[in-house]
Amino acid sequence: MKKKLVSLLMAAAMVVSALTGCASNGGAAASGEPKTKQENAGGAELALITDVGTIDDKSFNQGSWEGVEAYAKENNITHKYYKPSEKSDEALMTSIGLAVKGGAKVIVCPGFLFEVPVYNAQLKYPDIKFILIDGAPHNGDYNYDIKENTKSIFYAEEQAGFLAGYAAVHEGYRNLGFMGGIAVPPVVRFGYGYIEGAEYAAKELGLKEGDITIKYTYVGNFDASPENMSKAAAWFNEGTEIIFACGGGVGNSVMKAAEAAGKKVIGVDVDQSGESATVITSAMKNLSKSVYDALGEYYGGKFQGGVSVTLDAATNNVQLPMESSKFEKFTKEQYDEVYKKIIDGTIKVSKNDIAEDAAGVPVTLIKVESIK
């Protein structure tokens, strides 16, 4: 029973990569998309397979591709992306096969949709290296098996969430919101970290109990919808000043509501400042650096296959994009100081197992209103 529970928790933990941020799209470029020199009939040494989006999706595909492109250009290595014809294991495997046929030595697969395809591909192509972002290979029944030619990468979302909550309070916001998609572990970690970051900042500022409130909910989907926009609009009308939107398309709904209400939004996964003027910062996973570093390991003869790693602040793989953030009070110096405390362990951010729901997160100053 315990083994089954662990398996289910691991499964839920990985239903997120494209979900907590924006979804991606997948095959060689579709008609109407801009052509690049990578979209040629030949193959390439480095390959990326998109999941259900494009390489300019401002999310996992784009961030991962930027890492591939940067490393390849710096080292004069041929590189190419493949866009599957549809969202299915078969289509993803077909694209992986095309990349192998084209001479790929390393294939980057961004997102949980690749868990089953990479499980099969690592067996079918033992001489090819696979870098799986925000997922771990399993056989479809969540029996995980990471072969020596595969590296599985996850992120410490709770640290990114902490930074977002900390910055929001130091920026002067007192009525906060968290609107997640579905309560899968990565989304929960973002949310709990957000609460803890706000609490830590409140203590530093000497605020009183109840000075800061957080409305907290999971909307039950990752969609941009009128319903999600209406929910966010209602929160803004009730006094919420800023919402951490952690649910793919949910973020677009929150941004539209914020634009209408003159309120603010915190983005997720990647720098979403370009999505709306309402986005003051984003709780980011440093996708491009993660991929760049993994490729460097491969070409340096230090590829770590057969493992699943969780990247965090210590490796600069979770962060706020301070250069594009629209803070007026929260400074780079404050950010660097709190970031250093997370790295050296002065600040220890809890994971999703700290409480059964948001209202149970152990804080003393923050009033959390958990909305079912």
GIVENLIN-V829593 format. One record per residue. RES is the residue in one small letter. PHI is phi in radians with two decimals (* if undefined). OMEGA is omega in degrees with one decimal (none if undefined). Layout:
res=RES phi=PHI omega=OMEGA
res=RES phi=PHI omega=OMEGA
This chain:
res=m phi=* omega=179.4
res=k phi=-1.11 omega=179.6
res=k phi=-1.09 omega=179.5
res=k phi=-1.12 omega=179.9
res=l phi=-1.13 omega=177.8
res=v phi=-1.05 omega=179.5
res=s phi=-1.07 omega=-179.9
res=l phi=-1.15 omega=179.2
res=l phi=-1.15 omega=177.4
res=m phi=-1.12 omega=179.5
res=a phi=-1.10 omega=-179.4
res=a phi=-1.12 omega=-177.2
res=a phi=-1.09 omega=-175.2
res=m phi=-1.80 omega=176.3
res=v phi=-1.51 omega=-173.3
res=v phi=-2.63 omega=-165.4
res=s phi=-0.78 omega=178.1
res=a phi=-1.34 omega=-172.3
res=l phi=-1.50 omega=-178.8
res=t phi=-1.21 omega=175.3
res=g phi=-1.82 omega=177.5
res=c phi=-1.69 omega=176.7
res=a phi=-1.26 omega=179.0
res=s phi=-1.98 omega=177.9
res=n phi=-2.18 omega=-176.6
res=g phi=-2.00 omega=none
res=g phi=* omega=170.1
res=a phi=-0.98 omega=-168.7
res=a phi=-1.08 omega=177.6
res=a phi=-1.38 omega=179.1
res=s phi=-1.07 omega=179.7
res=g phi=1.67 omega=176.9
res=e phi=-1.45 omega=179.5
res=p phi=-1.11 omega=178.7
res=k phi=-1.47 omega=175.1
res=t phi=-2.22 omega=-178.7
res=k phi=-1.17 omega=177.7
res=q phi=-1.34 omega=-177.1
res=e phi=-1.59 omega=-178.8
res=n phi=-2.05 omega=-176.4
res=a phi=-1.30 omega=-178.7
res=g phi=-1.45 omega=179.8
res=g phi=-1.75 omega=-179.0
res=a phi=-2.78 omega=-178.1
res=e phi=-1.27 omega=177.0
res=l phi=-1.95 omega=-178.0
res=a phi=-2.34 omega=171.0
res=l phi=-2.21 omega=175.1
res=i phi=-1.84 omega=176.6
res=t phi=-1.33 omega=179.4
res=d phi=-1.60 omega=178.6
res=v phi=-2.22 omega=-178.4
res=g phi=-2.66 omega=-177.9
res=t phi=-2.03 omega=-179.8
res=i phi=-1.38 omega=174.4
res=d phi=-2.06 omega=-176.2
res=d phi=-1.44 omega=-178.2
res=k phi=1.03 omega=-179.9
res=s phi=-2.55 omega=-170.5
res=f phi=-1.08 omega=179.4
res=n phi=-1.06 omega=-176.6
res=q phi=-1.12 omega=-179.1
res=g phi=-1.06 omega=179.6
res=s phi=-1.19 omega=179.4
res=w phi=-1.10 omega=179.5
res=e phi=-1.08 omega=176.0
res=g phi=-1.19 omega=176.7
res=v phi=-1.06 omega=-175.7
res=e phi=-1.09 omega=-179.1
res=a phi=-1.10 omega=-178.8
res=y phi=-1.17 omega=-177.5
res=a phi=-1.12 omega=-178.4
res=k phi=-1.20 omega=179.2
res=e phi=-1.14 omega=-174.1
res=n phi=-1.99 omega=176.1
res=n phi=0.95 omega=-179.7
res=i phi=-1.97 omega=178.9
res=t phi=-1.14 omega=-177.0
res=h phi=-2.59 omega=-174.2
res=k phi=-2.77 omega=173.1
res=y phi=-2.00 omega=-179.8
res=y phi=-2.15 omega=-178.0
res=k phi=-1.97 omega=-179.3
res=p phi=-1.03 omega=-175.8
res=s phi=-1.31 omega=-178.7
res=e phi=-2.80 omega=179.1
res=k phi=-1.58 omega=177.6
res=s phi=-2.78 omega=177.7
res=d phi=-1.04 omega=-177.9
res=e phi=-1.12 omega=-179.5
res=a phi=-1.16 omega=178.6
res=l phi=-1.16 omega=177.9
res=m phi=-1.13 omega=177.5
res=t phi=-1.06 omega=179.9
res=s phi=-1.16 omega=176.2
res=i phi=-1.07 omega=178.1
res=g phi=-1.08 omega=177.7
res=l phi=-1.12 omega=179.0
res=a phi=-1.12 omega=178.1
res=v phi=-1.10 omega=179.0
res=k phi=-1.06 omega=179.7
res=g phi=-1.42 omega=174.8
res=g phi=1.70 omega=-179.2
res=a phi=-1.13 omega=174.0
res=k phi=-1.75 omega=178.6
res=v phi=-2.29 omega=179.7
res=i phi=-2.15 omega=179.4
res=v phi=-1.68 omega=-176.8
res=c phi=-2.19 omega=-175.8
res=p phi=-1.59 omega=172.1
res=g phi=2.10 omega=-175.6
res=f phi=-1.13 omega=179.4
res=l phi=-1.09 omega=-178.4
res=f phi=-1.56 omega=-174.4
res=e phi=-1.03 omega=178.8
res=v phi=-1.29 omega=177.5
res=p phi=-0.99 omega=179.3
res=v phi=-1.21 omega=175.2
res=y phi=-0.96 omega=-179.3
res=n phi=-1.30 omega=-176.7
res=a phi=-1.18 omega=-179.4
res=q phi=-1.13 omega=177.0
res=l phi=-1.45 omega=-177.2
res=k phi=-1.27 omega=-177.0
res=y phi=-2.17 omega=-175.0
res=p phi=-1.12 omega=-179.3
res=d phi=-1.57 omega=179.4
res=i phi=-1.72 omega=177.0
res=k phi=-1.64 omega=179.3
res=f phi=-2.09 omega=174.3
res=i phi=-2.01 omega=-176.5
res=l phi=-1.81 omega=-176.4
res=i phi=-1.65 omega=177.8
res=d phi=1.01 omega=177.9
res=g phi=-2.95 omega=174.5
res=a phi=-2.37 omega=-175.9
res=p phi=-1.17 omega=174.5
res=h phi=-2.48 omega=-171.6
res=n phi=-1.53 omega=-178.3
res=g phi=1.82 omega=176.1
res=d phi=-1.88 omega=178.7
res=y phi=1.07 omega=167.8
res=n phi=-1.67 omega=-171.2
res=y phi=-1.45 omega=178.3
res=d phi=-2.70 omega=-179.7
res=i phi=-1.83 omega=-178.8
res=k phi=-1.37 omega=-176.1
res=e phi=-1.15 omega=179.7
res=n phi=-1.68 omega=-179.0
res=t phi=-2.23 omega=172.9
res=k phi=-2.06 omega=-178.9
res=s phi=-1.83 omega=-175.5
res=i phi=-2.10 omega=172.2
res=f phi=-2.13 omega=-176.3
res=y phi=-2.37 omega=177.5
res=a phi=-1.52 omega=-176.9
res=e phi=-1.04 omega=-178.2
res=e phi=-1.08 omega=178.7
res=q phi=-1.24 omega=177.2
res=a phi=-1.13 omega=177.7
res=g phi=-1.12 omega=178.1
res=f phi=-1.01 omega=-179.3
res=l phi=-1.03 omega=-179.6
res=a phi=-1.15 omega=179.7
res=g phi=-1.16 omega=178.6
res=y phi=-1.07 omega=-178.7
res=a phi=-1.15 omega=-177.9
res=a phi=-1.07 omega=-179.3
res=v phi=-1.23 omega=177.9
res=h phi=-1.17 omega=177.2
res=e phi=-1.27 omega=176.5
res=g phi=2.01 omega=179.7
res=y phi=-1.35 omega=-178.3
res=r phi=-2.13 omega=178.2
res=n phi=-1.91 omega=-172.4
res=l phi=-1.79 omega=174.9
res=g phi=-2.43 omega=171.8
res=f phi=-2.27 omega=179.9
res=m phi=-2.13 omega=-180.0
res=g phi=-1.62 omega=177.9
res=g phi=-1.38 omega=176.9
res=i phi=-2.10 omega=-174.4
res=a phi=-1.35 omega=171.6
res=v phi=-1.45 omega=-172.2
res=p phi=-0.86 omega=-179.9
res=p phi=-1.09 omega=178.5
res=v phi=-1.17 omega=178.6
res=v phi=-1.10 omega=179.1
res=r phi=-1.09 omega=175.4
res=f phi=-0.98 omega=-175.1
res=g phi=-1.20 omega=179.9
res=y phi=-1.14 omega=177.4
res=g phi=-1.09 omega=177.8
res=y phi=-1.03 omega=178.5
res=i phi=-1.11 omega=-178.0
res=e phi=-1.15 omega=177.9
res=g phi=-1.15 omega=177.7
res=a phi=-1.12 omega=178.6
res=e phi=-1.08 omega=-177.9
res=y phi=-1.10 omega=179.0
res=a phi=-1.17 omega=179.5
res=a phi=-1.06 omega=178.2
res=k phi=-1.16 omega=178.8
res=e phi=-1.06 omega=-177.2
res=l phi=-1.49 omega=179.3
res=g phi=1.22 omega=-179.7
res=l phi=-1.32 omega=-178.3
res=k phi=-1.64 omega=177.1
res=e phi=-1.01 omega=179.3
res=g phi=1.54 omega=178.1
res=d phi=-1.14 omega=-179.9
res=i phi=-2.09 omega=176.3
res=t phi=-2.08 omega=176.6
res=i phi=-2.29 omega=168.6
res=k phi=-1.38 omega=-171.1
res=y phi=-2.41 omega=177.9
res=t phi=-2.71 omega=167.6
res=y phi=-2.04 omega=-174.4
res=v phi=-1.40 omega=176.3
res=g phi=1.62 omega=178.7
res=n phi=-2.80 omega=178.7
res=f phi=-2.13 omega=-170.3
res=d phi=-1.85 omega=166.2
res=a phi=-1.51 omega=-174.2
res=s phi=-2.57 omega=175.5
res=p phi=-1.03 omega=-179.6
res=e phi=-1.12 omega=180.0
res=n phi=-1.20 omega=176.6
res=m phi=-1.13 omega=179.6
res=s phi=-1.12 omega=179.0
res=k phi=-1.09 omega=179.1
res=a phi=-1.12 omega=179.2
res=a phi=-1.06 omega=179.3
res=a phi=-1.11 omega=178.0
res=w phi=-1.07 omega=179.9
res=f phi=-1.08 omega=178.8
res=n phi=-1.14 omega=-179.8
res=e phi=-1.51 omega=174.8
res=g phi=2.01 omega=177.0
res=t phi=-1.08 omega=-174.9
res=e phi=-1.66 omega=-175.6
res=i phi=-2.65 omega=179.6
res=i phi=-2.14 omega=170.6
res=f phi=-1.44 omega=-175.9
res=a phi=-1.64 omega=-171.3
res=c phi=-2.17 omega=-176.7
res=g phi=-2.96 omega=176.2
res=g phi=1.01 omega=-178.4
res=g phi=-1.11 omega=176.5
res=v phi=-0.97 omega=179.9
res=g phi=-1.03 omega=178.9
res=n phi=-1.12 omega=177.7
res=s phi=-1.16 omega=179.8
res=v phi=-1.15 omega=179.1
res=m phi=-1.09 omega=179.2
res=k phi=-1.12 omega=178.2
res=a phi=-1.14 omega=179.8
res=a phi=-1.17 omega=178.5
res=e phi=-1.08 omega=-179.3
res=a phi=-1.24 omega=-175.1
res=a phi=-1.67 omega=-176.8
res=g phi=1.25 omega=-179.0
res=k phi=-1.95 omega=-172.0
res=k phi=-2.12 omega=-176.4
res=v phi=-2.38 omega=169.2
res=i phi=-1.90 omega=-179.9
res=g phi=-1.43 omega=-175.3
res=v phi=-2.51 omega=175.1
res=d phi=1.27 omega=-179.9
res=v phi=-2.29 omega=177.4
res=d phi=-1.21 omega=-177.6
res=q phi=-1.75 omega=-178.5
res=s phi=-1.06 omega=-179.8
res=g phi=-1.38 omega=-178.5
res=e phi=-1.35 omega=-177.8
res=s phi=-2.86 omega=176.9
res=a phi=-1.17 omega=-179.6
res=t phi=-1.36 omega=-177.6
res=v phi=-1.39 omega=-177.9
res=i phi=-1.56 omega=175.7
res=t phi=-2.91 omega=-179.9
res=s phi=-2.48 omega=174.3
res=a phi=-1.46 omega=-166.4
res=m phi=-1.78 omega=163.2
res=k phi=-1.85 omega=-175.5
res=n phi=-1.46 omega=-174.4
res=l phi=-1.06 omega=-176.0
res=s phi=-1.09 omega=178.8
res=k phi=-1.15 omega=-179.8
res=s phi=-1.01 omega=-179.2
res=v phi=-1.21 omega=179.2
res=y phi=-0.98 omega=-178.6
res=d phi=-1.14 omega=-179.7
res=a phi=-1.12 omega=177.2
res=l phi=-1.17 omega=176.7
res=g phi=-1.07 omega=176.8
res=e phi=-1.10 omega=-179.2
res=y phi=-1.10 omega=-176.9
res=y phi=-1.28 omega=176.2
res=g phi=-1.63 omega=179.1
res=g phi=1.28 omega=-177.0
res=k phi=-2.17 omega=-178.6
res=f phi=-1.09 omega=-178.4
res=q phi=-1.76 omega=178.6
res=g phi=-1.59 omega=178.1
res=g phi=1.33 omega=-177.4
res=v phi=-2.34 omega=171.2
res=s phi=-2.07 omega=-177.4
res=v phi=-2.00 omega=174.8
res=t phi=-1.96 omega=-177.8
res=l phi=-1.58 omega=-173.6
res=d phi=-2.48 omega=-178.2
res=a phi=-1.13 omega=-177.8
res=a phi=-1.03 omega=177.9
res=t phi=-1.90 omega=179.1
res=n phi=1.04 omega=-177.8
res=n phi=-1.91 omega=164.8
res=v phi=-2.29 omega=-171.6
res=q phi=-3.01 omega=165.2
res=l phi=-1.87 omega=179.4
res=p phi=-1.43 omega=-171.3
res=m phi=-1.10 omega=-178.9
res=e phi=-1.16 omega=-178.3
res=s phi=-1.82 omega=-179.4
res=s phi=-1.20 omega=-175.1
res=k phi=-1.87 omega=178.9
res=f phi=-1.33 omega=175.3
res=e phi=-1.93 omega=-178.8
res=k phi=-2.07 omega=-178.3
res=f phi=-1.21 omega=-171.6
res=t phi=-1.82 omega=176.2
res=k phi=-1.11 omega=179.1
res=e phi=-1.14 omega=177.0
res=q phi=-1.13 omega=179.2
res=y phi=-1.09 omega=-178.8
res=d phi=-1.07 omega=-178.6
res=e phi=-1.18 omega=-179.1
res=v phi=-1.22 omega=178.1
res=y phi=-1.09 omega=179.5
res=k phi=-1.10 omega=179.8
res=k phi=-1.18 omega=175.9
res=i phi=-1.20 omega=-178.9
res=i phi=-1.12 omega=-175.3
res=d phi=-1.45 omega=175.6
res=g phi=1.57 omega=176.0
res=t phi=-1.05 omega=174.3
res=i phi=-1.87 omega=177.1
res=k phi=-1.95 omega=-176.8
res=v phi=-1.63 omega=-178.6
res=s phi=-1.27 omega=176.0
res=k phi=-1.69 omega=-175.1
res=n phi=-1.32 omega=-179.0
res=d phi=-1.58 omega=-177.4
res=i phi=-1.28 omega=-177.8
res=a phi=-2.76 omega=178.8
res=e phi=-1.34 omega=174.9
res=d phi=-2.59 omega=-173.4
res=a phi=-1.04 omega=-178.7
res=a phi=-1.14 omega=-178.8
res=g phi=-1.63 omega=177.3
res=v phi=-1.09 omega=-172.8
res=p phi=-1.28 omega=175.0
res=v phi=-2.16 omega=-177.2
res=t phi=-2.00 omega=-176.1
res=l phi=-1.78 omega=-175.5
res=i phi=-1.48 omega=173.6
res=k phi=-1.71 omega=-178.3
res=v phi=-1.78 omega=176.3
res=e phi=-1.80 omega=-178.6
res=s phi=-1.45 omega=-175.5
res=i phi=-1.84 omega=-178.0
res=k phi=-1.36 omega=none
